[in-house]
Amino acid sequence: MTALSMRRHRKRKLKAEINVVPYIDVMLVLLVIFMVTAPLLTLGVDVDLPRSNAKSVNAKEDPIVVSVYPDGALALAVKAGQNETVTAQGLEARVRAIVAQNQDASVFVAGYGEGKYQDVMNVMELLQRAQVKKIGLMSQPKQGAAK
């Protein structure tokens, strides 16, 4: 073999090594960058929240519940009684009589999810005309929701 053929043979031979030194250098630089910037990312904003001594609603009596059904029908339940179907005029008259006896009576409106929002608003307007001072909306938490 000649010297020329030896050179050609050496050039054709491939190396099966990976040079990892540049990768290690890049990783060390990234590590330093992240170590410097991480404490800067945890800055927060101080918020001065309002304070309240509000307590949960403790009713001395059972509340009055007005149910608004999806078809627009109304029902009234007084003192945890059965729902009695009433008309809008009958509801206003009965609630006005209850409020005349107890000025602090609270009325809750229970509307169904499939019902119209306008029907619930009409009932709330009717309750305002009946001089109700405390009107609340009832809801039911979704199943699986955190308590």
C-alpha positions in Angstrom: 0.0 0.0 0.0 1.1 3.4 -0.8 0.9 6.4 1.4 -1.8 7.9 -0.8 -4.1 4.9 -0.4 -3.5 5.0 3.4 -4.7 8.6 3.6 -7.8 7.8 1.6 -8.6 4.9 3.9 -8.2 7.1 7.0 -10.5 9.8 5.6 -13.3 7.3 4.9 -13.4 6.0 8.5 -16.2 7.6 10.5 -16.0 8.4 14.2 -18.8 7.0 16.3 -18.4 9.6 19.1 -20.6 12.5 20.1 -18.9 15.6 21.3 -21.0 16.6 24.4 -18.8 19.4 25.6 -20.8 22.2 23.7 -24.1 20.8 25.0 -22.8 20.9 28.6 -21.7 24.5 28.2 -25.1 25.5 26.9 -26.8 23.7 29.8 -24.6 25.4 32.3 -25.4 28.8 30.8 -29.1 28.1 30.9 -28.9 26.9 34.5 -27.3 30.1 35.5 -29.9 32.2 33.6 -32.8 30.3 35.3 -31.2 30.6 38.7 -30.9 34.4 38.3 -34.4 35.0 36.9 -36.4 32.6 39.0 -36.4 34.8 42.2 -37.6 37.7 40.0 -40.6 35.8 38.8 -42.1 35.3 42.2 -42.9 39.0 42.8 -46.4 39.6 43.9 -48.7 42.6 44.3 -50.0 43.5 47.8 -53.7 43.8 47.8 -55.5 45.5 50.6 -58.8 43.6 50.8 -61.9 45.0 52.5 -62.8 43.7 55.9 -66.2 42.7 56.9 -68.0 41.4 59.9 -70.7 39.8 57.8 -72.3 36.7 59.2 -74.1 33.9 57.4 -77.8 34.4 56.9 -79.6 33.2 60.1 -83.3 33.4 59.6 -85.5 33.3 62.7 -88.3 31.9 60.6 -88.5 29.8 57.5 -88.1 32.0 54.4 -90.8 32.5 51.9 -89.9 30.8 48.6 -91.4 31.8 45.3 -90.7 29.1 42.6 -90.7 30.2 38.9 -91.2 27.1 36.7 -89.9 26.8 33.1 -93.4 27.3 31.7 -93.8 30.6 33.6 -96.1 29.1 36.4 -95.6 30.4 39.9 -95.7 28.7 43.2 -95.5 30.0 46.8 -94.1 28.1 49.8 -94.6 29.8 53.2 -93.0 28.4 56.4 -91.6 25.3 54.7 -95.0 24.3 53.5 -96.0 22.7 50.2 -95.7 24.7 47.0 -99.1 26.3 46.3 -99.7 27.3 42.7 -100.6 31.0 42.5 -101.2 33.6 39.8 -99.1 36.8 39.7 -101.9 38.9 41.3 -102.5 36.3 44.0 -98.8 36.1 44.7 -98.6 39.9 45.1 -101.6 40.0 47.4 -100.4 37.1 49.7 -96.8 38.5 49.9 -98.1 42.0 50.6 -100.2 40.5 53.5 -97.2 38.6 54.9 -94.9 41.7 54.7 -97.6 43.8 56.5 -97.3 41.4 59.4 -93.5 41.1 59.3 -91.5 43.9 57.8 -88.3 41.9 57.9 -89.7 38.9 56.0 -87.2 37.6 53.4 -88.3 36.2 50.1 -86.3 33.8 48.0 -86.9 33.4 44.3 -86.1 29.9 42.9 -85.9 29.7 39.2 -85.2 26.7 37.0 -82.2 26.7 34.7 -84.4 25.9 31.7 -86.8 28.8 32.5 -86.7 32.3 31.1 -84.7 35.0 32.9 -87.5 37.5 32.1 -90.0 35.4 34.2 -87.6 35.7 37.2 -87.2 39.4 36.7 -91.0 39.9 36.5 -91.4 38.1 39.9 -88.7 40.3 41.5 -90.5 43.4 40.2 -93.8 42.0 41.6 -92.1 41.5 45.0 -90.8 45.0 45.0 -94.3 46.3 44.4 -95.4 44.2 47.4 -93.0 46.2 49.6 -90.5 43.2 50.1 -87.2 44.6 51.4 -85.1 41.4 51.3 -85.2 39.5 48.1 -82.7 36.7 47.4 -82.1 34.3 44.5 -81.7 30.6 45.2 -79.3 28.4 43.4 -78.1 24.8 43.6 -74.4 24.0 43.3 -73.3 21.8 40.4 -72.8 18.2 41.1 -69.1 17.5 42.0 -68.4 21.1 42.8 -66.1 21.8 45.7 -67.9 22.7 49.0 
